């Protein structure tokens, strides 16, 4: 079985494509990706603790 994919790169692509239109800097994109990654990790750990997921990230 393949290991789970990390959400960072997938989430970063739309932000990088639209950063000019949204007025974002590279730092803003990096912070958003970091917050998304942390949120996904916390959600994964919570679901694992509640026994709704087989393995955490």
PDB file of N, H, CA, C and O in Angstrom:
ATOM      1  N   UNK A   1       0.843  -1.172   0.000  1.00  0.00           N
ATOM      2  CA  UNK A   1       0.000   0.000   0.000  1.00  0.00           C
ATOM      3  C   UNK A   1       0.893   1.241   0.000  1.00  0.00           C
ATOM      4  O   UNK A   1       1.897   1.286   0.712  1.00  0.00           O
ATOM      5  N   UNK A   2       0.538   2.220  -0.777  1.00  0.00           N
ATOM      6  H   UNK A   2      -0.277   2.184  -1.355  1.00  0.00           H
ATOM      7  CA  UNK A   2       1.323   3.446  -0.892  1.00  0.00           C
ATOM      8  C   UNK A   2       1.115   4.334   0.337  1.00  0.00           C
ATOM      9  O   UNK A   2       0.025   4.351   0.908  1.00  0.00           O
ATOM     10  N   UNK A   3       2.147   5.069   0.746  1.00  0.00           N
ATOM     11  H   UNK A   3       3.033   5.055   0.282  1.00  0.00           H
ATOM     12  CA  UNK A   3       1.986   5.977   1.887  1.00  0.00           C
ATOM     13  C   UNK A   3       1.076   7.133   1.513  1.00  0.00           C
ATOM     14  O   UNK A   3       0.983   7.482   0.336  1.00  0.00           O
ATOM     15  N   UNK A   4       0.396   7.742   2.494  1.00  0.00           N
ATOM     16  H   UNK A   4       0.472   7.459   3.450  1.00  0.00           H
ATOM     17  CA  UNK A   4      -0.508   8.861   2.191  1.00  0.00           C
ATOM     18  C   UNK A   4       0.266  10.057   1.661  1.00  0.00           C
ATOM     19  O   UNK A   4       1.413  10.289   2.044  1.00  0.00           O
ATOM     20  N   UNK A   5      -0.369  10.810   0.778  1.00  0.00           N
ATOM     21  H   UNK A   5      -1.301  10.622   0.466  1.00  0.00           H
ATOM     22  CA  UNK A   5       0.269  11.990   0.201  1.00  0.00           C
ATOM     23  C   UNK A   5       0.113  13.172   1.134  1.00  0.00           C
ATOM     24  O   UNK A   5      -0.884  13.289   1.846  1.00  0.00           O
ATOM     25  N   UNK A   6       1.092  14.036   1.125  1.00  0.00           N
ATOM     26  H   UNK A   6       1.902  13.942   0.547  1.00  0.00           H
ATOM     27  CA  UNK A   6       1.053  15.239   1.955  1.00  0.00           C
ATOM     28  C   UNK A   6       0.273  16.337   1.229  1.00  0.00           C
ATOM     29  O   UNK A   6       0.412  16.472   0.013  1.00  0.00           O
ATOM     30  N   UNK A   7      -0.541  17.125   1.936  1.00  0.00           N
ATOM     31  H   UNK A   7      -0.654  17.015   2.924  1.00  0.00           H
ATOM     32  CA  UNK A   7      -1.382  18.121   1.284  1.00  0.00           C
ATOM     33  C   UNK A   7      -0.668  19.387   0.836  1.00  0.00           C
ATOM     34  O   UNK A   7      -1.241  20.151   0.060  1.00  0.00           O
ATOM     35  N   UNK A   8       0.535  19.640   1.280  1.00  0.00           N
ATOM     36  H   UNK A   8       1.000  19.019   1.911  1.00  0.00           H
ATOM     37  CA  UNK A   8       1.227  20.889   0.989  1.00  0.00           C
ATOM     38  C   UNK A   8       1.329  21.249  -0.478  1.00  0.00           C
ATOM     39  O   UNK A   8       0.826  22.302  -0.870  1.00  0.00           O
ATOM     40  N   UNK A   9       1.960  20.421  -1.320  1.00  0.00           N
ATOM     41  H   UNK A   9       2.368  19.565  -1.002  1.00  0.00           H
ATOM     42  CA  UNK A   9       2.132  20.793  -2.721  1.00  0.00           C
ATOM     43  C   UNK A   9       0.824  20.977  -3.471  1.00  0.00           C
ATOM     44  O   UNK A   9       0.726  21.870  -4.313  1.00  0.00           O
ATOM     45  N   UNK A  10      -0.180  20.162  -3.193  1.00  0.00           N
ATOM     46  H   UNK A  10      -0.100  19.437  -2.509  1.00  0.00           H
ATOM     47  CA  UNK A  10      -1.456  20.270  -3.891  1.00  0.00           C
ATOM     48  C   UNK A  10      -2.129  21.596  -3.553  1.00  0.00           C
ATOM     49  O   UNK A  10      -2.713  22.236  -4.427  1.00  0.00           O
ATOM     50  N   UNK A  11      -2.051  22.004  -2.313  1.00  0.00           N
ATOM     51  H   UNK A  11      -1.577  21.484  -1.603  1.00  0.00           H
ATOM     52  CA  UNK A  11      -2.673  23.245  -1.876  1.00  0.00           C
ATOM     53  C   UNK A  11      -1.902  24.458  -2.394  1.00  0.00           C
ATOM     54  O   UNK A  11      -2.494  25.512  -2.622  1.00  0.00           O
ATOM     55  N   UNK A  12      -0.634  24.325  -2.576  1.00  0.00           N
ATOM     56  H   UNK A  12      -0.153  23.468  -2.391  1.00  0.00           H
ATOM     57  CA  UNK A  12       0.215  25.452  -2.970  1.00  0.00           C
ATOM     58  C   UNK A  12      -0.008  25.861  -4.423  1.00  0.00           C
ATOM     59  O   UNK A  12       0.119  27.042  -4.746  1.00  0.00           O
ATOM     60  N   UNK A  13      -0.334  24.927  -5.300  1.00  0.00           N
ATOM     61  H   UNK A  13      -0.437  23.967  -5.038  1.00  0.00           H
ATOM     62  CA  UNK A  13      -0.448  25.219  -6.729  1.00  0.00           C
ATOM     63  C   UNK A  13      -1.474  26.315  -7.021  1.00  0.00           C
ATOM     64  O   UNK A  13      -1.131  27.280  -7.704  1.00  0.00           O
ATOM     65  N   UNK A  14      -2.727  26.216  -6.534  1.00  0.00           N
ATOM     66  H   UNK A  14      -3.007  25.432  -5.979  1.00  0.00           H
ATOM     67  CA  UNK A  14      -3.679  27.299  -6.824  1.00  0.00           C
ATOM     68  C   UNK A  14      -3.226  28.640  -6.250  1.00  0.00           C
ATOM     69  O   UNK A  14      -3.428  29.677  -6.881  1.00  0.00           O
ATOM     70  N   UNK A  15      -2.628  28.635  -5.084  1.00  0.00           N
ATOM     71  H   UNK A  15      -2.464  27.792  -4.571  1.00  0.00           H
ATOM     72  CA  UNK A  15      -2.159  29.890  -4.499  1.00  0.00           C
ATOM     73  C   UNK A  15      -1.054  30.515  -5.337  1.00  0.00           C
ATOM     74  O   UNK A  15      -1.029  31.731  -5.527  1.00  0.00           O
ATOM     75  N   UNK A  16      -0.141  29.692  -5.837  1.00  0.00           N
ATOM     76  H   UNK A  16      -0.161  28.704  -5.683  1.00  0.00           H
ATOM     77  CA  UNK A  16       0.937  30.220  -6.671  1.00  0.00           C
ATOM     78  C   UNK A  16       0.404  30.757  -7.989  1.00  0.00           C
ATOM     79  O   UNK A  16       0.903  31.764  -8.491  1.00  0.00           O
ATOM     80  N   UNK A  17      -0.605  30.099  -8.558  1.00  0.00           N
ATOM     81  H   UNK A  17      -1.010  29.281  -8.150  1.00  0.00           H
ATOM     82  CA  UNK A  17      -1.166  30.556  -9.820  1.00  0.00           C
ATOM     83  C   UNK A  17      -1.952  31.854  -9.669  1.00  0.00           C
ATOM     84  O   UNK A  17      -1.973  32.676 -10.585  1.00  0.00           O
ATOM     85  N   UNK A  18      -2.589  32.038  -8.534  1.00  0.00           N
ATOM     86  H   UNK A  18      -2.571  31.370  -7.790  1.00  0.00           H
ATOM     87  CA  UNK A  18      -3.444  33.209  -8.325  1.00  0.00           C
ATOM     88  C   UNK A  18      -2.831  34.260  -7.410  1.00  0.00           C
ATOM     89  O   UNK A  18      -3.507  35.217  -7.033  1.00  0.00           O
ATOM     90  N   UNK A  19      -1.571  34.099  -7.050  1.00  0.00           N
ATOM     91  H   UNK A  19      -1.022  33.322  -7.357  1.00  0.00           H
ATOM     92  CA  UNK A  19      -0.992  35.029  -6.079  1.00  0.00           C
ATOM     93  C   UNK A  19      -0.963  36.460  -6.593  1.00  0.00           C
ATOM     94  O   UNK A  19      -1.120  37.391  -5.802  1.00  0.00           O
ATOM     95  N   UNK A  20      -0.769  36.666  -7.888  1.00  0.00           N
ATOM     96  H   UNK A  20      -0.642  35.910  -8.530  1.00  0.00           H
ATOM     97  CA  UNK A  20      -0.778  38.017  -8.443  1.00  0.00           C
ATOM     98  C   UNK A  20      -2.162  38.645  -8.390  1.00  0.00           C
ATOM     99  O   UNK A  20      -2.305  39.818  -8.045  1.00  0.00           O
ATOM    100  N   UNK A  21      -3.181  37.863  -8.733  1.00  0.00           N
ATOM    101  H   UNK A  21      -3.065  36.911  -9.014  1.00  0.00           H
ATOM    102  CA  UNK A  21      -4.555  38.360  -8.725  1.00  0.00           C
ATOM    103  C   UNK A  21      -5.069  38.609  -7.307  1.00  0.00           C
ATOM    104  O   UNK A  21      -5.875  39.511  -7.081  1.00  0.00           O
ATOM    105  N   UNK A  22      -4.601  37.807  -6.365  1.00  0.00           N
ATOM    106  H   UNK A  22      -3.946  37.074  -6.549  1.00  0.00           H
ATOM    107  CA  UNK A  22      -5.041  37.954  -4.977  1.00  0.00           C
ATOM    108  C   UNK A  22      -4.163  38.910  -4.186  1.00  0.00           C
ATOM    109  O   UNK A  22      -4.470  39.230  -3.037  1.00  0.00           O
ATOM    110  N   UNK A  23      -3.083  39.364  -4.786  1.00  0.00           N
ATOM    111  H   UNK A  23      -2.834  39.105  -5.719  1.00  0.00           H
ATOM    112  CA  UNK A  23      -2.179  40.283  -4.098  1.00  0.00           C
ATOM    113  C   UNK A  23      -1.364  39.608  -3.002  1.00  0.00           C
ATOM    114  O   UNK A  23      -1.040  40.228  -1.990  1.00  0.00           O
ATOM    115  N   UNK A  24      -1.038  38.347  -3.206  1.00  0.00           N
ATOM    116  H   UNK A  24      -1.302  37.843  -4.029  1.00  0.00           H
ATOM    117  CA  UNK A  24      -0.283  37.602  -2.207  1.00  0.00           C
ATOM    118  C   UNK A  24       1.210  37.663  -2.514  1.00  0.00           C
ATOM    119  O   UNK A  24       1.626  37.709  -3.671  1.00  0.00           O
ATOM    120  N   UNK A  25       1.997  37.662  -1.450  1.00  0.00           N
ATOM    121  H   UNK A  25       1.659  37.624  -0.509  1.00  0.00           H
ATOM    122  CA  UNK A  25       3.442  37.542  -1.602  1.00  0.00           C
ATOM    123  C   UNK A  25       3.819  36.089  -1.396  1.00  0.00           C
ATOM    124  O   UNK A  25       2.997  35.284  -0.959  1.00  0.00           O
ATOM    125  N   UNK A  26       5.054  35.757  -1.708  1.00  0.00           N
ATOM    126  H   UNK A  26       5.721  36.412  -2.063  1.00  0.00           H
ATOM    127  CA  UNK A  26       5.519  34.388  -1.531  1.00  0.00           C
ATOM    128  C   UNK A  26       5.439  33.975  -0.060  1.00  0.00           C
ATOM    129  O   UNK A  26       5.157  32.817   0.250  1.00  0.00           O
ATOM    130  N   UNK A  27       5.684  34.915   0.834  1.00  0.00           N
ATOM    131  H   UNK A  27       5.912  35.856   0.582  1.00  0.00           H
ATOM    132  CA  UNK A  27       5.587  34.632   2.271  1.00  0.00           C
ATOM    133  C   UNK A  27       4.150  34.282   2.646  1.00  0.00           C
ATOM    134  O   UNK A  27       3.923  33.383   3.456  1.00  0.00           O
ATOM    135  N   UNK A  28       3.175  34.986   2.063  1.00  0.00           N
ATOM    136  H   UNK A  28       3.359  35.716   1.405  1.00  0.00           H
ATOM    137  CA  UNK A  28       1.761  34.695   2.339  1.00  0.00           C
ATOM    138  C   UNK A  28       1.397  33.277   1.896  1.00  0.00           C
ATOM    139  O   UNK A  28       0.684  32.560   2.598  1.00  0.00           O
ATOM    140  N   UNK A  29       1.889  32.891   0.740  1.00  0.00           N
ATOM    141  H   UNK A  29       2.468  33.473   0.170  1.00  0.00           H
ATOM    142  CA  UNK A  29       1.624  31.543   0.231  1.00  0.00           C
ATOM    143  C   UNK A  29       2.265  30.503   1.150  1.00  0.00           C
ATOM    144  O   UNK A  29       1.646  29.487   1.465  1.00  0.00           O
ATOM    145  N   UNK A  30       3.495  30.754   1.577  1.00  0.00           N
ATOM    146  H   UNK A  30       3.997  31.580   1.321  1.00  0.00           H
ATOM    147  CA  UNK A  30       4.194  29.815   2.464  1.00  0.00           C
ATOM    148  C   UNK A  30       3.455  29.669   3.794  1.00  0.00           C
ATOM    149  O   UNK A  30       3.325  28.558   4.307  1.00  0.00           O
ATOM    150  N   UNK A  31       2.974  30.769   4.353  1.00  0.00           N
ATOM    151  H   UNK A  31       3.079  31.672   3.936  1.00  0.00           H
ATOM    152  CA  UNK A  31       2.234  30.721   5.621  1.00  0.00           C
ATOM    153  C   UNK A  31       0.925  29.950   5.437  1.00  0.00           C
ATOM    154  O   UNK A  31       0.565  29.135   6.286  1.00  0.00           O
ATOM    155  N   UNK A  32       0.216  30.199   4.346  1.00  0.00           N
ATOM    156  H   UNK A  32       0.508  30.861   3.656  1.00  0.00           H
ATOM    157  CA  UNK A  32      -1.042  29.495   4.095  1.00  0.00           C
ATOM    158  C   UNK A  32      -0.814  27.997   3.951  1.00  0.00           C
ATOM    159  O   UNK A  32      -1.583  27.197   4.484  1.00  0.00           O
ATOM    160  N   UNK A  33       0.234  27.614   3.235  1.00  0.00           N
ATOM    161  H   UNK A  33       0.859  28.264   2.801  1.00  0.00           H
ATOM    162  CA  UNK A  33       0.543  26.188   3.062  1.00  0.00           C
ATOM    163  C   UNK A  33       0.911  25.565   4.401  1.00  0.00           C
ATOM    164  O   UNK A  33       0.494  24.446   4.699  1.00  0.00           O
ATOM    165  N   UNK A  34       1.681  26.273   5.201  1.00  0.00           N
ATOM    166  H   UNK A  34       2.020  27.182   4.958  1.00  0.00           H
ATOM    167  CA  UNK A  34       2.071  25.761   6.521  1.00  0.00           C
ATOM    168  C   UNK A  34       0.844  25.574   7.422  1.00  0.00           C
ATOM    169  O   UNK A  34       0.716  24.554   8.098  1.00  0.00           O
ATOM    170  N   UNK A  35      -0.050  26.558   7.426  1.00  0.00           N
ATOM    171  H   UNK A  35       0.054  27.387   6.877  1.00  0.00           H
ATOM    172  CA  UNK A  35      -1.268  26.439   8.237  1.00  0.00           C
ATOM    173  C   UNK A  35      -2.152  25.300   7.753  1.00  0.00           C
ATOM    174  O   UNK A  35      -2.721  24.572   8.566  1.00  0.00           O
ATOM    175  N   UNK A  36      -2.273  25.136   6.446  1.00  0.00           N
ATOM    176  H   UNK A  36      -1.810  25.727   5.786  1.00  0.00           H
ATOM    177  CA  UNK A  36      -3.063  24.037   5.902  1.00  0.00           C
ATOM    178  C   UNK A  36      -2.457  22.695   6.292  1.00  0.00           C
ATOM    179  O   UNK A  36      -3.180  21.772   6.666  1.00  0.00           O
ATOM    180  N   UNK A  37      -1.132  22.581   6.208  1.00  0.00           N
ATOM    181  H   UNK A  37      -0.544  23.331   5.905  1.00  0.00           H
ATOM    182  CA  UNK A  37      -0.442  21.331   6.542  1.00  0.00           C
ATOM    183  C   UNK A  37      -0.622  21.001   8.023  1.00  0.00           C
ATOM    184  O   UNK A  37      -0.890  19.852   8.375  1.00  0.00           O
ATOM    185  N   UNK A  38      -0.478  21.999   8.886  1.00  0.00           N
ATOM    186  H   UNK A  38      -0.260  22.933   8.599  1.00  0.00           H
ATOM    187  CA  UNK A  38      -0.655  21.785  10.323  1.00  0.00           C
ATOM    188  C   UNK A  38      -2.092  21.369  10.623  1.00  0.00           C
ATOM    189  O   UNK A  38      -2.326  20.461  11.420  1.00  0.00           O
ATOM    190  N   UNK A  39      -3.048  22.033   9.985  1.00  0.00           N
ATOM    191  H   UNK A  39      -2.857  22.771   9.337  1.00  0.00           H
ATOM    192  CA  UNK A  39      -4.454  21.668  10.181  1.00  0.00           C
ATOM    193  C   UNK A  39      -4.752  20.250   9.737  1.00  0.00           C
ATOM    194  O   UNK A  39      -5.473  19.525  10.422  1.00  0.00           O
ATOM    195  N   UNK A  40      -4.209  19.844   8.603  1.00  0.00           N
ATOM    196  H   UNK A  40      -3.623  20.432   8.046  1.00  0.00           H
ATOM    197  CA  UNK A  40      -4.413  18.482   8.105  1.00  0.00           C
ATOM    198  C   UNK A  40      -3.790  17.465   9.056  1.00  0.00           C
ATOM    199  O   UNK A  40      -4.360  16.400   9.295  1.00  0.00           O
ATOM    200  N   UNK A  41      -2.630  17.793   9.591  1.00  0.00           N
ATOM    201  H   UNK A  41      -2.167  18.657   9.396  1.00  0.00           H
ATOM    202  CA  UNK A  41      -1.958  16.897  10.530  1.00  0.00           C
ATOM    203  C   UNK A  41      -2.766  16.766  11.826  1.00  0.00           C
ATOM    204  O   UNK A  41      -2.945  15.660  12.335  1.00  0.00           O
ATOM    205  N   UNK A  42      -3.247  17.881  12.353  1.00  0.00           N
ATOM    206  H   UNK A  42      -3.101  18.779  11.939  1.00  0.00           H
ATOM    207  CA  UNK A  42      -4.059  17.838  13.575  1.00  0.00           C
ATOM    208  C   UNK A  42      -5.359  17.081  13.352  1.00  0.00           C
ATOM    209  O   UNK A  42      -5.787  16.313  14.214  1.00  0.00           O
ATOM    210  N   UNK A  43      -5.987  17.290  12.208  1.00  0.00           N
ATOM    211  H   UNK A  43      -5.640  17.913  11.508  1.00  0.00           H
ATOM    212  CA  UNK A  43      -7.215  16.562  11.897  1.00  0.00           C
ATOM    213  C   UNK A  43      -6.947  15.067  11.789  1.00  0.00           C
ATOM    214  O   UNK A  43      -7.725  14.255  12.289  1.00  0.00           O
ATOM    215  N   UNK A  44      -5.860  14.707  11.144  1.00  0.00           N
ATOM    216  H   UNK A  44      -5.228  15.367  10.737  1.00  0.00           H
ATOM    217  CA  UNK A  44      -5.504  13.297  11.008  1.00  0.00           C
ATOM    218  C   UNK A  44      -5.265  12.655  12.370  1.00  0.00           C
ATOM    219  O   UNK A  44      -5.738  11.550  12.635  1.00  0.00           O
ATOM    220  N   UNK A  45      -4.530  13.350  13.228  1.00  0.00           N
ATOM    221  H   UNK A  45      -4.145  14.248  13.013  1.00  0.00           H
ATOM    222  CA  UNK A  45      -4.250  12.814  14.577  1.00  0.00           C
ATOM    223  C   UNK A  45      -5.533  12.696  15.399  1.00  0.00           C
ATOM    224  O   UNK A  45      -5.706  11.736  16.150  1.00  0.00           O
ATOM    225  N   UNK A  46      -6.426  13.669  15.256  1.00  0.00           N
ATOM    226  H   UNK A  46      -6.285  14.449  14.646  1.00  0.00           H
ATOM    227  CA  UNK A  46      -7.690  13.626  15.992  1.00  0.00           C
ATOM    228  C   UNK A  46      -8.545  12.456  15.523  1.00  0.00           C
ATOM    229  O   UNK A  46      -9.110  11.735  16.344  1.00  0.00           O
ATOM    230  N   UNK A  47      -8.643  12.264  14.223  1.00  0.00           N
ATOM    231  H   UNK A  47      -8.184  12.851  13.556  1.00  0.00           H
ATOM    232  CA  UNK A  47      -9.418  11.146  13.696  1.00  0.00           C
ATOM    233  C   UNK A  47      -8.813   9.803  14.109  1.00  0.00           C
ATOM    234  O   UNK A  47      -9.543   8.842  14.353  1.00  0.00           O
ATOM    235  N   UNK A  48      -7.481   9.733  14.189  1.00  0.00           N
ATOM    236  H   UNK A  48      -6.888  10.514  13.991  1.00  0.00           H
ATOM    237  CA  UNK A  48      -6.822   8.514  14.646  1.00  0.00           C
ATOM    238  C   UNK A  48      -7.137   8.267  16.122  1.00  0.00           C
ATOM    239  O   UNK A  48      -7.400   7.131  16.516  1.00  0.00           O
ATOM    240  N   UNK A  49      -7.114   9.319  16.937  1.00  0.00           N
ATOM    241  H   UNK A  49      -6.901  10.242  16.617  1.00  0.00           H
ATOM    242  CA  UNK A  49      -7.407   9.170  18.365  1.00  0.00           C
ATOM    243  C   UNK A  49      -8.851   8.727  18.589  1.00  0.00           C
ATOM    244  O   UNK A  49      -9.142   8.011  19.546  1.00  0.00           O
ATOM    245  N   UNK A  50      -9.749   9.151  17.711  1.00  0.00           N
ATOM    246  H   UNK A  50      -9.513   9.733  16.933  1.00  0.00           H
ATOM    247  CA  UNK A  50     -11.159   8.766  17.816  1.00  0.00           C
ATOM    248  C   UNK A  50     -11.433   7.417  17.140  1.00  0.00           C
ATOM    249  O   UNK A  50     -12.575   6.962  17.077  1.00  0.00           O
ATOM    250  N   UNK A  51     -10.382   6.797  16.645  1.00  0.00           N
ATOM    251  H   UNK A  51      -9.454   7.166  16.696  1.00  0.00           H
ATOM    252  CA  UNK A  51     -10.446   5.493  15.977  1.00  0.00           C
ATOM    253  C   UNK A  51     -11.306   5.531  14.711  1.00  0.00           C
ATOM    254  O   UNK A  51     -11.957   4.548  14.358  1.00  0.00           O
ATOM    255  N   UNK A  52     -11.296   6.687  14.034  1.00  0.00           N
ATOM    256  H   UNK A  52     -10.768   7.486  14.320  1.00  0.00           H
ATOM    257  CA  UNK A  52     -11.988   6.822  12.763  1.00  0.00           C
ATOM    258  C   UNK A  52     -11.028   6.716  11.588  1.00  0.00           C
ATOM    259  O   UNK A  52     -11.440   6.762  10.429  1.00  0.00           O
ATOM    260  N   UNK A  53      -9.750   6.573  11.897  1.00  0.00           N
ATOM    261  H   UNK A  53      -9.415   6.536  12.839  1.00  0.00           H
ATOM    262  CA  UNK A  53      -8.711   6.453  10.877  1.00  0.00           C
ATOM    263  C   UNK A  53      -7.734   5.370  11.321  1.00  0.00           C
ATOM    264  O   UNK A  53      -7.419   5.258  12.505  1.00  0.00           O
ATOM    265  N   UNK A  54      -7.254   4.568  10.357  1.00  0.00           N
ATOM    266  H   UNK A  54      -7.510   4.660   9.395  1.00  0.00           H
ATOM    267  CA  UNK A  54      -6.359   3.456  10.702  1.00  0.00           C
ATOM    268  C   UNK A  54      -4.974   3.905  11.110  1.00  0.00           C
ATOM    269  O   UNK A  54      -4.403   3.372  12.062  1.00  0.00           O
ATOM    270  N   UNK A  55      -4.410   4.905  10.384  1.00  0.00           N
ATOM    271  H   UNK A  55      -4.874   5.338   9.611  1.00  0.00           H
ATOM    272  CA  UNK A  55      -3.076   5.394  10.686  1.00  0.00           C
ATOM    273  C   UNK A  55      -3.050   6.913  10.563  1.00  0.00           C
ATOM    274  O   UNK A  55      -3.682   7.476   9.669  1.00  0.00           O
ATOM    275  N   UNK A  56      -2.322   7.578  11.456  1.00  0.00           N
ATOM    276  H   UNK A  56      -1.809   7.121  12.182  1.00  0.00           H
ATOM    277  CA  UNK A  56      -2.187   9.026  11.305  1.00  0.00           C
ATOM    278  C   UNK A  56      -1.127   9.341  10.266  1.00  0.00           C
ATOM    279  O   UNK A  56      -0.403   8.447   9.829  1.00  0.00           O
ATOM    280  N   UNK A  57      -1.027  10.598   9.865  1.00  0.00           N
ATOM    281  H   UNK A  57      -1.615  11.325  10.221  1.00  0.00           H
ATOM    282  CA  UNK A  57       0.045  11.019   8.973  1.00  0.00           C
ATOM    283  C   UNK A  57       1.354  10.847   9.681  1.00  0.00           C
ATOM    284  O   UNK A  57       2.406  11.143   9.113  1.00  0.00           O
TER     285      UNK A  57
END
